[in-house]
């Protein structure tokens, strides 16, 4: 079995710093306030597309939103204490050591992903890492998954896409892969079920089952 993982909200618990960044960006741009749930809805969307996704009825510059977001994130991340979710490292090690092939499809930039993976000491476990700047179309478009399948020669029937947001599940389904939703991340159970995952798990350690 081949596994394609989302990163934020699936492997790494980064929600606090991302939510703080979104709210700081909203305030700096003098935009109408959004609830935590509304802000969480853009985690998984590429930053370059997030402004109009969050404010579809306003004339928001995605480019400006992304620029301010990244500036705030770089500042706020300095004091963030982010960790992987329970069971992530041990389960990834188990899958890797058992000969399963692993990949990442994320809406985070490649440089940021490599920084996290290097610090965790697990970068070499993944055959390929696809970030927001690796593809022309981001989630929920299937391009990130299709890129991985094409470059590694994987068969969609033997590949499982794992994520915490509906866009992850939609992406995997559109690529005709099996999909697994995790319920502990940023997406609501209602939105995850509506996306139609093949499996739903509440703990990362349940993945090998």
C-alpha positions in Angstrom: 0.0 0.0 0.0 1.2 3.5 -0.8 0.2 6.4 1.5 -0.2 10.1 0.6 -0.5 12.3 3.7 -1.7 15.9 4.2 0.6 17.7 6.7 -1.1 20.4 8.7 -3.9 18.9 10.9 -3.0 15.4 9.9 0.7 14.9 10.8 1.5 18.1 12.6 -0.7 20.1 15.0 -0.1 23.6 13.7 -3.6 25.0 14.2 -2.9 27.5 17.0 -0.2 29.4 15.1 -2.2 29.3 11.8 -5.4 30.5 13.5 -3.4 33.3 15.2 -1.8 34.2 11.8 -5.2 34.3 10.0 -6.7 36.5 12.6 -3.7 38.9 12.6 -3.9 39.1 8.8 -7.7 39.8 9.0 -7.0 42.6 11.5 -4.1 44.1 9.5 -6.3 44.2 6.4 -9.3 45.7 8.2 -11.5 42.8 7.1 -14.7 41.6 8.9 -13.9 39.2 11.8 -14.3 35.5 11.3 -15.0 32.7 13.8 -12.4 30.0 14.6 -14.4 27.6 12.6 -14.5 29.9 9.5 -10.8 30.4 9.8 -10.1 26.7 10.1 -12.0 26.3 6.7 -9.0 27.7 4.9 -6.4 25.5 6.5 -5.7 23.1 3.6 -6.2 25.8 1.0 -3.1 27.3 -0.7 -2.3 30.6 0.9 -2.2 32.2 -2.5 -6.0 31.4 -2.9 -7.1 31.8 0.8 -8.2 35.4 0.8 -11.0 35.0 -1.7 -11.9 31.6 -0.3 -12.5 33.2 3.1 -14.2 36.3 1.7 -16.0 35.2 -1.5 -18.3 38.2 -1.5 -15.5 40.8 -1.1 -12.9 42.1 -3.6 -9.9 40.6 -1.7 -6.4 40.5 -3.2 -5.2 37.0 -2.8 -1.7 38.2 -3.4 -1.9 40.8 -0.6 -3.6 38.4 1.8 -0.8 35.8 1.2 1.9 38.4 1.6 0.6 39.6 4.9 -0.2 36.1 6.1 3.4 34.9 5.5 4.8 37.9 7.2 2.6 37.3 10.3 3.3 33.6 10.2 7.1 34.0 10.2 6.7 36.3 13.2 4.3 34.2 15.2 6.0 30.9 14.5 9.0 32.0 16.5 7.1 31.4 19.8 5.0 28.4 18.6 5.4 25.0 20.2 4.2 22.7 17.5 4.1 18.9 17.8 3.1 15.9 15.8 -0.3 14.4 16.8 -0.2 11.4 19.1 1.0 8.2 17.4 2.2 9.9 14.2 5.9 9.3 14.4 5.6 5.7 15.7 3.0 4.8 13.0 5.0 6.4 10.2 8.1 4.5 11.4 6.1 1.3 11.4 4.8 1.9 7.9 8.2 2.9 6.6 10.0 -0.1 8.2 7.3 -2.5 6.8 8.2 -1.4 3.3 5.2 0.8 2.5 5.8 3.9 0.3 5.0 7.3 1.8 4.5 10.7 0.3 3.1 14.1 1.3 0.7 16.4 -0.6 0.3 19.7 1.3 -0.9 23.2 0.7 2.2 24.4 2.6 5.3 25.7 0.7 8.0 23.1 0.0 10.7 25.0 1.9 8.5 25.1 5.0 7.6 21.4 4.7 11.3 20.4 4.4 12.1 22.6 7.4 9.5 20.7 9.5 10.5 17.3 8.2 14.2 17.9 8.8 13.6 19.0 12.4 11.5 15.9 13.0 14.2 13.7 11.4 11.7 12.0 9.1 12.3 13.6 5.7 14.0 10.5 4.3 10.9 8.4 5.0 9.0 10.1 2.2 9.6 9.3 -1.5 8.3 12.6 -2.6 7.0 15.8 -1.0 4.5 17.9 -3.0 3.8 21.4 -1.7 1.8 24.4 -2.8 4.5 25.6 -5.1 4.9 22.2 -6.7 1.7 22.3 -8.7 -0.4 24.7 -10.7 -3.7 23.7 -9.0 -4.1 23.0 -5.3 -6.6 21.1 -3.3 -9.3 20.0 -3.9 -8.0 19.6 -7.4 -6.4 16.1 -7.8 -3.2 17.5 -9.4 -1.1 17.1 -6.2 -2.0 13.4 -6.0 -1.8 12.8 -9.7 1.6 14.3 -9.7 2.8 11.9 -7.1 1.2 8.9 -8.9 2.8 9.9 -12.2 6.3 10.6 -10.8 6.5 7.5 -8.7 4.6 5.2 -10.9 2.1 4.4 -8.2 -1.3 2.8 -9.0 -4.3 4.7 -7.7 -5.9 1.5 -6.6 -3.0 0.8 -4.3 -2.8 4.3 -2.8 -4.5 5.8 0.2 -4.8 9.5 0.7 -5.1 10.7 4.3 -6.2 14.1 5.5 -8.1 16.1 8.0 -10.0 18.4 5.7 -12.8 17.9 3.1 -10.4 19.2 0.4 -8.0 16.4 1.1 -10.7 13.8 0.7 -12.1 15.5 -2.4 -8.6 15.6 -3.9 -8.0 11.9 -3.3 -11.4 10.8 -4.5 -10.9 12.9 -7.7 -7.7 11.0 -8.3 -9.6 7.7 -7.9 -7.6 6.7 -4.8 -9.0 5.4 -1.6 -9.2 8.0 1.1 -9.1 8.2 4.9 -10.3 11.1 7.0 -8.8 11.8 10.4 -11.2 13.4 12.8 -8.7 15.1 15.2 -7.6 17.9 12.9 -9.1 21.0 11.5 -12.1 19.7 9.5 -15.5 19.1 11.0 -16.9 15.6 11.1 -19.9 16.8 9.1 -17.7 18.2 6.3 -15.5 15.2 6.3 -18.4 12.7 5.9 -19.9 14.9 3.2 -16.7 14.6 1.2 -17.2 10.8 1.1 -14.0 9.2 2.5 -13.4 5.5 2.2 -12.4 5.3 5.8 -12.7 7.5 8.9 -10.3 7.2 11.9 -10.1 9.0 15.2 -6.5 8.1 16.0 -3.5 8.1 13.6 -2.3 4.9 15.1 -5.4 3.2 13.7 -4.2 3.8 10.2 -2.4 0.4 9.6 -5.6 -1.4 10.4 
